[in-house]
Amino acid sequence: MAKSKAILVLNAGSSSLKYALYEFADAVKAKLAVSGLVEQIGTPKGVITHKALATNQTVHEKAVFSDHKEAMSHALSLMGISKGSSAVTAVGHRAVHGGEEINRSCIITEHVKDVLKKFTPLAPLHNPPNLQGMEVAQELLDCPQVAVFDTAFHSTIPPHAYTYALPYRLYKELGIRRYGFHGTSYMYLLRETARQLGKKESEVNMITLHLGAGASMACIKEGKCIDTTMGVTPLEGLVMATRCGDIDPAIPKILSDLQGLSPPQIDSLLNKESGLVGICGDKDMKAVVDRTEAAEATCIPAGDDLEGGGRHRLALEVFVHRVRKYLGAYLVQLGGKVDAIVFSAGIGERSAPVRARVCAGMEAFGIEVDKARNEEGKGAREISVAGSKIKVMVVPTDEELCIAQETLRVVNEARKEE
């Protein structure tokens, strides 16, 4: 392992730690050497899954990890990296919310930590564990630490697209505005799509669909994000596995008045009990599609029939409708000058039926999916018909690799400035 090219990527959750170790041949090309996940940190049911790709070995251990420090120490020992070791060039951390104060990936300083603390009210489930992961890594590894912010990619969104029509003082006092998320995914997809198209990033106009359990879309003009579906939190926008996406803002008060729900109960309902699972009881898109196709085959309409698949059909139609609603809006924002519509993440990469339904009947806009291409193939590929005015593509995302690339770039730039 070349000492100057090893980048460790960390994504710390409240009770989990996801990690990956990359070996870089240059600033872009990297080989994934190790990946792993520690779960149930702080409980008696801790478990670590560690994969060494060079030897094709997987370690699955049950153990008690009292905190993130113990979890990371154990992961480092499996990688053969001791405390204070110089084997790692730098550590890249996923950071969710930097507000308006941090609009790019950066070396972690006390100021960066203070910003994470400041915006914790806007990302209470993510910023605290992100910060904890940073502090533990700084204690265990003597190397540069870099924060790669989810919100940074969307910092180019103009005021008319990020401003909510609320009293302006709420923006000035509380920072309430559209921020957007999945930024590292979009950053990677822009780079990869530009490479596939043979263009510079600054020349690319694209509409990107990150469709997974958490789902969002981004409108990218000349390599810069000009709009996105998620808002001040990841709740706004598309229908998701358990999140409602866009709803009438008066609904929370109705729930409070008529059902006596408290703010925390309403928050839980909107984030954990809504979306696909709220409509049909199933949050797995493959199951939703399978039940929908069975319902269509037996002419069961979208609606109340749960046993016959009518509710699954309704859930899928609501999901697709919301995606198409934003797709149309973003086509308008780009004036129809779109190089590619890009599907990614779990649903976007794996569900040909969803892709087909999203793009159905759009031939007049220069969007037409080739049935065979859509249903076959793996990896980055074009699925539109030959000669399509707007290319429709599937591009697998890789957020960990993007964080590693950003980390190496930031460290190299910092060294040039020394």
N, C-alpha and C positions, 0 to 999 in steps of 0.2 A: 504494500500500500504506500503510495507516494504521500509523504507527510503534508506537502503543500496543497494536496488536492482532495483531501477527505473532508466531506461536509456532512455533519449530523443534523438531521431535521427532527424537530420535536413539536408535537401538538398535544398540549396538556389540557385534559378535561377535568371536571370536578372530582371524578373518581377513576380517571383513566390516564394513560400516557401512551400515545402512539409515537413510534420513532422509526427512522430510516437512515441508513448510512450510504452515502454516494461517493464513488471514486471518479474524479473528473480527469479526462484526458486533455481537455482544453476548457474554455469558458462555457461551452454549451454541451458537449458530448459527455455523458456520464453513464456509469454502470452502477446499478443498484446492488450493493454488496450485502446489506442486512436490512430486514424489516421486522417490526415487532409491535406488540400491543400488550400493555399491562392493564388489567381490568380489576374492578372492585377494590381499588386502593382505599385503605382505611376501614375495611371490613374483614371478617374472618374468612371470606370466600375469595381471596385474591388469587389471580391466575395470570401467568405470563405466557404468551405465544411468541417464540423467537425463531425467525427463519434466516439461515445463512445460505445465500443463493449460490456461492462458489462451491460449497460442498453438498448442496441440496439437502441440508439437514434442518429439521424442525424440532425445536424443544418446546414442550408443553408442560409447564410446572404449576402446581398449586402451592401457594405460599401466602403468608400474611405480610402485607406491606403496610406499615402503619402510616406512611405518608409518601409524598412524591419523591423525597430524597432517597428513601429506601428502594422505591421502585426503580428510579434511575440508576442507582448504584448497582443494582442487580443486573439491569440491562447492559450497563457498561462492562460488568464483569463477564457477561456472556459474549460480548464483543472483543474481550481481551484488552480492554482499555482501563488503565488504573487511574485513580484520582490524581489530577494534576498532569496527566500524560499530554505529550505534545503530538500524539498520533492524529488528533483531530485539528484541522486547520481552523474551522469555525463552526458555530452552531447556529442554525436558522430556526426561528420560532414562528409558528403561526400566531398572529395577534389579530383579534377580531375587530375591535373598535378603537380607532384613533381620532374620531371626530374630524374637525377641520384642522386641527393643529398638526397632524402628521399626515402628509399626502404622498409619502414614498417610503420604500424600505430603508431602514437606517440602523446604524450601530446602536445597541441598547445602552442608554445612559440613565442617570437618575431622572432626568427630564422625561425621557420616554416612559419610565415606570410611573411617574407622576401623572402623565397624560392617561395611561391605562386606568389608574385609580380614579381620575376625574370623570372618565366616561363609563365607569362601572354601572351607574344607574341606567344607562342605555343598553348595556350588555351584561347584566348581572350573572348570567350563567357561564359566560365565556371569559371576560376580562380577568376576574380573580384567579382562575386556574392558569390562564396564560401567563400572568405575572408570577405566580408561584413556580411554574416551570422555568421561567427565566432565572429566578433567584437561585433555584437549586442547581441549574446548569452552571451558573457563574461560580457557585461554591465548589463544584466538583471538577470543572474543566477550566484550565488556564488558557483560554483562547478567545478571540473576538466572538461576540454574540450579536446576532442580527434579528431584528423584528420585521416580519413581512406582514403588513396589515391588509386584512380583507377589504377594508373601506378605501384603501389608497387608490386602487384602479379607478374608482368612481369619482375621484376628486375633480375630474374635468367636466362633470355635469354642470351645465349653466344654471344660474339662479332661477330662471323661469321654470326649469324642470325639477329643481330640488326644493323649491319653496312651497310650503303648505299654506292654504288660504285660512290661516288662523291669525289671531292678533300677533303682529310682528314682534312684539316684545318677548313672546315665547321662544322665538328663534334666537334673539339676542341674549335672553336670560338663561335659557335651558338648552340651547343648541338643537331645538326640534326642527328637523328638516330631513329630506331624503338623503340617506347615506349609501345604501346598497351594500350587498354582501356577495360572497362567492368570487371576490376580486382576484384571488390567486388563480382560480380556475379560468377566469376570463383572460387574465394576462397570458397564461399558457396557451389558451385556445387561439388568441390573436396571433401569437408568434408562430404556432404550428400551421394555422390556416394561411397566413402570409407565405410561409415556406411552401405549402402545397400549391398555392396559386402562382408562385414565382414572382411575388410582389414584395415591396418594402411594407413594413407595418403601417407606415404613414400614408400609404396609398390604398389601404383596405377599408371598404365599407361593408359591414356585416351585421347580421342579426343573430345573436347567439342564444341558444336555448340550453340552459343547464337544468336538465330535468331529472331529478332524483327524488328521494324522500323529502328533501328540501329542494324547492324548485324556484328558479328565477330566470329572467331574460335580460339581455343587455343590448342596447342599440349603440353601435360603434361606427363613428364617422371619421375617416382619415386617421384611423388608428387610435382614436380617443373616444372614451365613453361619453355619450351625450344624454343617455337616459337608461334607467333600469327599473325593474318591477318592485324590488324590495325597498323598504323605506327607512324610517328611523330605527326599526327593528326588522328581523327576518319574517315578520308575520304578514306584511303587506304583499299584494300582488297575486301570483298564481295560486291555484288550488294545490295543496300539497298532501302528503300522506296523512298527517294529523293536524295540519294548520289550515285555517279557513281561507287565507288570502283576503282579497278585497271584500268588504261587507259594508253595509250602511253603518256609519258611525253611531247612529242612535240605538243600535241593537244592544250594546252593553247596558244602557239605561233601562231598556225594556226588560232585559233579563233580571236586572236588579229589582225593578218595580213589581214585576209579575211573578217572579220565582224566588225572590229574596236572596239572590246570589251576591256574595261579597266580591270586591275587586279581585282578590286572589283566585276565587273560584271561577270568575269570568275569564281571567287570564289563562287559567288551566284549561277551561273548556275550549277557548279559541285556539290554543297552541297544541293541545294534546288529545282533544276529543272531536276535532272537526275535520275538515278536508275529506279525503276519500273515506277514511274510517267513520267519520260522522255520518256520511250519506248512506254507505252500504255495509259498514261494519268490517270492511277489509281494507288494509292499508298497502297491501302488496299489489303493484300494478299488474303483474302477470296474472294473478288470480282475478283481478277486476276485468282484464281483457278476456280471459278464458270464459268467465261467467257471462260477459256481455255477448260474446260470439255465440254461446249456447242459447242465450235468450233471443238473439236475432234469428237464429236458425229455426226457432219454434214460434217466431212472430210474437214474442212477449215484449210489449212496449216498455220504454223507460218510465218508471213510476214506482208505485208502492209495493209491487210484488217482490219481496225479498227472497223467498224460496226459489222462485222461478228465474231470478237474475235481473228482474226489472230495476231494482235499486242499483245494482252494479252497472247496468247500462246507463242509468241516469248519472251515476258518479263519473263514468268515463266521458259522457257527453258534456257534463259541466266542466270537467278538467280541460277537454279539448277546446270547448267554446272560449274559456278564459285565455288559453294560449293564443288562439286565433285572433281574439280581440286585441291583444297586445302586438301580435305580428302585423296586423293591419295598421295599427298606430305607428309602429316603427318604420314600416314601408313608407308611410306619409312623411315622417320626420326626415327620412333619407331621400325624399323626392323621387322614390323609385329607383335610385341609383345604388343598387345593392350587388356586391360581388358574390356574396354567399349567405345562405341561411345554414347555420351550423347547429346540429344536434349533438349533445354530449351528456355526460353523467349516466347513472344507472339506467333510467328509462330512455333517455335520448339515445344512448349507445345500443341498447339491447332490444328495444320494443319497435319492431317494424310496423305493427298495426297502429301504434300511436303516431309514428312519423307519417304514415299514410293518411291517417284521419286529419292530422294538423294541416297537411298540404293539399287535401282534396279540393277539387274545384277551383284552383287558383291559376289555371292555365292563362287566363286573361292578364294576369300580372307577371307572366313570364316564369311561373313556378310550376314545374311538373315533375313528379317522381316516377322513375322507372321501376316497375313492380319487381322485376327480377333483381336489379341492383339493390333495391331496398331490402329484399328478403335474404340476400346472400352476402357473403364476404365478411371480413373482419378488419379491424384497424381503421386508420384514417382512409376515407374513400368518398368518392362522389356517387350520389344515388339518384341524381336527376337524369332526365333523358338527354341524349346527345343533342348538343346545340341549344340547350335551355338558356334563356336569357339570364336567369339568376340560378347559379349553381346551388344545389342542395347537397350538403355534406354531412357525414358522420365523422367526428374527430374525438377520439377518446381523450379525456382530460387526465392530467397528472399534477395535482396540486403539490404533492411532496417534491417532485422534481422541480417544479417552478420555484418553490421556496429555496431549494438547494441552489438553483441557478442565480436567483436574486441575491442569496447570501454571498456566493462567490463574487458576484459583480460588485456588491457593496464593499466587501473586504479588499478587493483589488483596487477599487477607486480610492479607498481610504489610504492604502499603502502608497499610491502614487502621489497623494497630497502631503505625505510625511516629509 
